């Protein structure tokens, strides 16, 4: 017995995971089995392990203005905690409702354990594209280190490829100052992945910002720094480096493997998926439908 938690809700979306968490949890009170309720805002506290750490004031203020005019259109998800409730999903709406000076907020209450709470919070934020790369990586690491998931498990959970998960986790090994550069948009995820291979990621990241280096230039600079003086390098003819960079960019954005073949004035873009759920996610993203 390894003690690893069963991964029973993976790859089936937020609503399926929520339903299964309720069925597999401890006895649910009649109160938590109900539908949408009005809960006093003062009785609600945020999830201390919420993967999203940054909440833009401007966006919160805009949402608060909308809530003041139209109310909270989508209930938040809570679980009982002590004498009150803890947020599973919907902290941004809760914060905005406070600024709109509401006393209650519509909510659905469910008895959900810590592991399922972490999964639901991460899925909701990723589906809404609310997380920066570091926040997403921290959420994935939490699922792996605290709740017994493998990289394959969390990849299926969030509809991302295993390589995408591995690349995100490697960002957490960067120096704190470089992680801050990524969080604040001073460098891209492609830049961060490139500087991570250099002996001194911080110095290279600063050079990227100072000189405005592209991802391709950063990768070349990292290779040059790693190469001992006088080393003979054998090169092979490869495809267009710009297309390779585009493949990586699209792959990071969609969380899947992307191949681009360009010939003359046209070409093809090939998307590789691992499940029907992942295919559905790709279709929704390309069509602009809510995930």
C-alpha positions as CSV (number, residue, x, y, z in Angstrom):
1,X,0.0,0.0,0.0
2,X,1.5,3.3,-1.0
3,X,-1.1,5.5,0.6
4,X,-1.5,7.4,-2.6
5,X,-4.9,9.1,-3.0
6,X,-7.1,7.7,-5.8
7,X,-7.3,10.0,-8.7
8,X,-11.0,9.4,-9.4
9,X,-12.2,12.6,-11.0
10,X,-9.4,13.3,-13.4
11,X,-10.0,14.6,-16.9
12,X,-13.7,15.0,-16.5
13,X,-14.1,18.7,-15.8
14,X,-14.9,20.8,-12.8
15,X,-18.6,19.8,-12.4
16,X,-17.8,16.1,-12.6
17,X,-15.1,16.5,-10.0
18,X,-17.4,18.4,-7.7
19,X,-20.2,15.9,-7.9
20,X,-17.8,13.0,-7.3
21,X,-16.2,14.8,-4.4
22,X,-19.6,15.2,-2.7
23,X,-20.5,11.5,-3.3
24,X,-17.2,10.2,-2.0
25,X,-16.9,12.5,1.0
26,X,-18.2,12.1,4.5
27,X,-21.9,12.3,5.3
28,X,-23.3,15.4,3.8
29,X,-25.7,17.5,5.8
30,X,-29.1,18.4,4.4
31,X,-27.9,22.1,4.3
32,X,-24.9,21.3,2.0
33,X,-27.1,19.2,-0.3
34,X,-29.3,22.3,-1.1
35,X,-29.0,24.6,-4.1
36,X,-27.9,28.2,-4.2
37,X,-28.1,30.0,-0.8
38,X,-27.5,33.5,0.3
39,X,-24.5,33.4,2.7
40,X,-23.3,36.3,4.9
41,X,-20.1,37.6,3.5
42,X,-18.7,38.1,7.0
43,X,-19.0,34.3,7.6
44,X,-16.8,33.5,4.6
45,X,-13.0,33.3,4.6
46,X,-10.6,32.7,1.6
47,X,-8.9,29.4,1.0
48,X,-5.4,29.7,2.5
49,X,-4.1,27.4,-0.3
50,X,-5.7,29.3,-3.1
51,X,-3.4,29.0,-6.2
52,X,-4.1,32.5,-7.3
53,X,-2.1,35.0,-5.3
54,X,-2.4,38.2,-7.4
55,X,-5.8,40.0,-7.7
56,X,-5.6,43.1,-9.9
57,X,-7.3,46.1,-8.1
58,X,-8.6,47.5,-11.4
59,X,-10.3,44.2,-12.4
60,X,-11.8,43.8,-8.9
61,X,-13.1,47.4,-9.0
62,X,-14.7,46.8,-12.5
63,X,-16.3,43.6,-11.2
64,X,-17.5,45.4,-8.1
65,X,-19.2,48.1,-10.2
66,X,-20.9,45.4,-12.2
67,X,-22.1,43.6,-9.1
68,X,-23.4,46.8,-7.6
69,X,-25.6,47.3,-10.7
70,X,-26.6,43.7,-11.5
71,X,-25.7,41.6,-8.4
72,X,-23.6,38.4,-8.4
73,X,-24.7,36.5,-11.5
74,X,-22.7,33.3,-10.7
75,X,-22.7,31.8,-7.2
76,X,-19.4,31.0,-5.5
77,X,-18.5,27.5,-4.2
78,X,-18.0,27.1,-0.4
79,X,-17.3,24.3,2.1
80,X,-18.2,24.4,5.8
81,X,-15.3,25.5,8.0
82,X,-15.6,26.0,11.8
83,X,-18.6,28.2,12.4
84,X,-18.4,29.6,8.9
85,X,-17.4,28.8,5.4
86,X,-14.2,28.5,3.3
87,X,-14.0,29.5,-0.4
88,X,-13.4,26.6,-2.8
89,X,-14.0,28.7,-6.0
90,X,-15.0,32.3,-6.5
91,X,-12.7,34.4,-4.4
92,X,-12.6,37.2,-6.9
93,X,-16.4,37.5,-6.8
94,X,-16.3,37.5,-3.0
95,X,-13.7,40.3,-2.9
96,X,-15.7,42.3,-5.4
97,X,-18.9,41.8,-3.5
98,X,-17.2,43.2,-0.4
99,X,-16.2,46.3,-2.3
100,X,-19.7,46.6,-3.6
101,X,-20.8,46.6,0.1
102,X,-23.0,43.6,-0.2
103,X,-23.9,41.8,3.0
104,X,-24.6,38.4,1.4
105,X,-23.5,36.5,-1.6
106,X,-25.1,33.6,-3.5
107,X,-23.2,30.4,-2.9
108,X,-23.4,26.6,-3.2
109,X,-22.1,24.8,-0.1
110,X,-20.5,21.4,-0.5
111,X,-18.6,19.1,1.9
112,X,-15.3,18.7,0.1
113,X,-12.0,17.4,1.5
114,X,-8.7,19.3,1.3
115,X,-7.4,17.4,-1.8
116,X,-10.6,17.9,-3.8
117,X,-10.7,21.6,-2.7
118,X,-7.1,22.1,-4.1
119,X,-8.1,20.3,-7.4
120,X,-11.3,22.3,-7.9
121,X,-9.6,25.7,-7.1
122,X,-6.8,24.9,-9.6
123,X,-9.1,23.7,-12.3
124,X,-11.4,26.7,-12.0
125,X,-8.5,29.2,-12.2
126,X,-6.8,27.4,-15.1
127,X,-10.1,27.2,-17.1
128,X,-10.7,30.9,-16.5
129,X,-7.0,31.6,-17.5
130,X,-6.7,33.6,-14.2
131,X,-3.3,32.2,-13.1
132,X,0.2,33.4,-14.1
133,X,2.7,30.6,-14.9
134,X,4.2,30.6,-11.4
135,X,0.9,30.4,-9.7
136,X,-0.1,27.5,-11.9
137,X,3.2,25.8,-11.2
138,X,2.7,26.2,-7.5
139,X,-0.8,24.8,-7.7
140,X,0.5,21.8,-9.6
141,X,3.3,21.2,-7.1
142,X,0.8,21.3,-4.3
143,X,-1.3,18.5,-5.9
144,X,1.9,16.5,-6.4
145,X,3.6,17.0,-3.0
146,X,0.6,17.2,-0.7
147,X,-2.1,15.1,-2.4
148,X,-0.1,12.3,-3.9
149,X,-0.7,12.9,-7.6
150,X,1.9,12.2,-10.3
151,X,2.8,14.6,-13.1
152,X,0.7,12.4,-15.4
153,X,-2.2,12.6,-13.0
154,X,-2.2,16.4,-12.8
155,X,-1.7,16.7,-16.6
156,X,-5.0,14.7,-17.1
157,X,-6.7,16.7,-14.4
158,X,-6.0,20.1,-16.0
159,X,-6.0,18.9,-19.6
160,X,-2.4,19.7,-20.2
161,X,0.4,17.6,-21.6
162,X,2.9,16.0,-19.2
163,X,5.7,18.0,-20.9
164,X,3.8,21.2,-20.2
165,X,3.4,20.2,-16.5
166,X,7.2,19.4,-16.3
167,X,8.1,22.7,-17.9
168,X,5.9,24.7,-15.5
169,X,7.4,22.8,-12.4
170,X,10.9,23.7,-13.6
171,X,10.1,27.4,-13.4
172,X,9.9,27.0,-9.6
173,X,13.6,26.2,-9.5
174,X,14.4,29.7,-10.9
175,X,15.8,32.4,-8.5
176,X,13.0,34.4,-6.9
177,X,13.9,37.6,-8.8
178,X,13.5,35.8,-12.1
179,X,10.2,34.3,-11.0
180,X,9.1,37.9,-10.1
181,X,10.1,39.1,-13.6
182,X,7.9,36.4,-15.1
183,X,5.0,37.2,-12.8
184,X,5.1,40.9,-13.7
185,X,5.4,40.2,-17.5
186,X,9.0,41.5,-17.9
187,X,9.9,38.1,-19.5
188,X,7.8,35.5,-21.1
189,X,7.5,31.8,-20.2
190,X,9.6,31.0,-23.2
191,X,12.3,33.3,-21.9
192,X,12.1,31.8,-18.4
193,X,12.5,28.3,-19.8
194,X,15.6,29.4,-21.7
195,X,17.3,31.2,-18.9
196,X,16.6,28.2,-16.6
197,X,19.2,26.3,-18.6
198,X,21.9,28.9,-18.0
199,X,24.5,28.7,-15.2
200,X,23.3,32.1,-13.9
201,X,19.6,32.5,-14.8
202,X,19.4,35.9,-13.0
203,X,22.1,37.6,-15.0
204,X,20.7,36.2,-18.3
205,X,17.2,37.4,-17.4
206,X,18.5,40.9,-16.7
207,X,20.3,40.8,-20.1
208,X,17.0,39.7,-21.8
209,X,15.2,42.8,-20.4
210,X,18.1,45.2,-21.0
211,X,18.7,44.2,-24.6
212,X,15.1,43.1,-25.5
213,X,16.3,39.6,-26.5
214,X,13.8,37.4,-28.2
215,X,13.2,33.8,-27.0
216,X,15.3,32.5,-29.8
217,X,18.2,34.8,-29.0
218,X,17.9,33.9,-25.3
219,X,18.1,30.2,-26.1
220,X,21.2,30.8,-28.2
221,X,22.8,33.0,-25.5
222,X,22.1,30.2,-22.9
223,X,23.8,27.6,-25.1
224,X,26.8,29.9,-25.7
225,X,27.2,30.5,-21.9
226,X,27.1,26.8,-21.1
227,X,29.6,25.9,-23.8
228,X,33.2,25.6,-22.5
229,X,35.8,27.9,-24.3
230,X,37.3,26.2,-27.4
231,X,34.7,23.4,-27.5
232,X,34.0,22.1,-31.0
233,X,30.3,22.1,-31.7
234,X,28.8,19.9,-34.4
235,X,25.6,21.4,-35.8
236,X,22.9,19.7,-37.9
237,X,20.5,21.4,-40.2
238,X,17.2,21.9,-38.5
239,X,13.8,23.4,-39.4
240,X,13.1,27.1,-39.2
241,X,13.9,28.4,-35.7
242,X,11.0,30.8,-35.8
243,X,8.6,28.0,-36.5
244,X,10.1,26.0,-33.7
245,X,9.6,29.0,-31.4
246,X,6.0,29.3,-32.6
247,X,5.4,25.6,-31.9
248,X,6.6,26.0,-28.3
249,X,4.5,29.2,-27.9
250,X,1.3,27.5,-29.1
251,X,2.1,24.4,-27.1
252,X,2.5,26.4,-23.9
253,X,-0.7,28.3,-24.6
254,X,-2.8,25.2,-25.3
255,X,-1.0,22.7,-23.1
256,X,-0.5,20.2,-25.9
257,X,2.1,19.3,-28.5
258,X,1.8,21.5,-31.6
259,X,3.6,20.9,-34.9
260,X,3.8,23.6,-37.7
261,X,4.8,22.7,-41.3
262,X,5.2,25.7,-43.6
263,X,5.8,25.3,-47.3
264,X,5.7,28.2,-49.7
265,X,2.7,30.4,-49.0
266,X,0.9,28.0,-46.8
267,X,1.2,25.0,-44.5
268,X,-0.4,23.0,-41.7
269,X,-0.8,23.2,-38.0
270,X,-1.1,19.8,-36.2
271,X,-2.5,19.6,-32.6
272,X,-1.8,16.3,-30.7
273,X,-4.3,15.4,-28.0
274,X,-4.4,12.5,-25.5
275,X,-8.1,12.2,-24.7
276,X,-11.6,13.2,-26.0
277,X,-11.8,15.6,-23.0
278,X,-8.6,17.3,-24.1
279,X,-10.0,17.5,-27.7
280,X,-13.2,19.1,-26.3
281,X,-11.1,21.6,-24.4
282,X,-9.1,22.5,-27.6
283,X,-12.3,23.0,-29.6
284,X,-13.8,25.3,-26.9
285,X,-10.6,27.4,-26.7
286,X,-10.4,27.7,-30.5
287,X,-14.1,28.6,-30.8
288,X,-14.0,31.1,-27.9
289,X,-16.6,29.3,-25.9
290,X,-16.4,29.4,-22.1
291,X,-14.6,26.3,-20.8
